Amino acid sequence: MIRTLRLSIYYQLLMALRMKQAMFFTLAFPLFLFVLFGNLWGQGDPDHLLFTLTGILGMNVATEGIFAIGPAIKDYNSSGILRYFKKLPFNILTHFFGLISSQLLLMLLSTALLLVTGALLFGIRLTPALLGQVLAGLTAGLTVFGFIGLSVAFLNVKKGGGVAQRGSLASAVYYVLVFLSDAFYPLGDINPVLGQVLHFSPMNPVLQLLRGEPVAWLTLVAWTALALGFFLFQFRRFTSAR
Amino acid sequence: MEPLLLPLTMLVLLFIHESGHVLAAKLLGLRVTKVGILTKPIPHPYVAIRWSPVRWKVLIFFFVGVALTLTQFALLLGTTRFFDQRYVYLGFCAQLVLETNPVYSDFTLAKQFVSGQGRQATDMFSLRWYVHVTLWLLLIIGLFSPRYLYGLLFL
């Protein structure tokens, strides 16, 4: 069982590492943004550097949740591969666990890269408190965005809608989540009207966890429950395409 | 009104950039097939030539635009320090960043030409592309960071 799981994680990781575009957006792009923003706006201002770092971590976890896990599971289901997997002599859950674990490992690698870059390039102190906040934020983020990603992936806007259509819906949700939040700038301070919208954003509680600020738990729990419920509802009425 | 100097500077530089391509093509004896505006991937003016087997001529044609922008940038920096107009400086920087970007620029077209695999070839996500991205990142930081050129000139 352990060996099957280990192999499943290994092969899923190998498959992910071979997707050059995915690797760019998972590992290199967050680093690029951090080095750029850190140099342009964060020099000599440790608070701003931490704000930027945690904002990018928030963006990263949203990317993983919305684009990496949900669409993959939806495609397994819609293409009929799930039925094929069920005939294989190993538990289907092992396969999904491998998929999710490999994505988790990649996200942890990306986070470690960002933290080490922050420490080496900008002198950010990697205190246990900061690491604890980051872990808490990533866990909460992956849970809520994972379910949002699954809900979006299973939401058939149009019967037979193509990959591009589903992708564009996920992108729209992603951009709204990232840019209508405090990820890169204190939106509430810039525009008080948009500041009101932030109370309902699932991204902000994740950022609050990452930044060690008081957390809007009600918003976070409500979004997780809502996304989970919506996903389960969609999943039950979903039929395989083959 | 001062911020308008930024798009105005970029427009003038864009005109000089494209004129440089046309002039270089004429001087090098390359056949210009089209001058116009492309809408994809983003709206931009362009000068198309028939690719010549004489490699250096085509490469000069590709790089003359960015060379002109760089020359003007160096001249203005050395002689007038951009007239203390930060928006003129920012216009130059934005234009330089656009002209050297690793996704779609004369550099990527030149790489397609050198690869010999036609206009659809791409080296995106290769090691060479990552080197380009890194150099581009350093250029942006060097131009816009308050610690470097921008700070030296205006802060």
Interface residues (C-beta under 8 A of the other chain):
Chain A: K20 Q21 M23 F24 A28 F32 V35 L36 N39 L40 Q43
Chain B: M124 F125 Y130 V133 L137 I140 I141 F144 S145 P146 R147
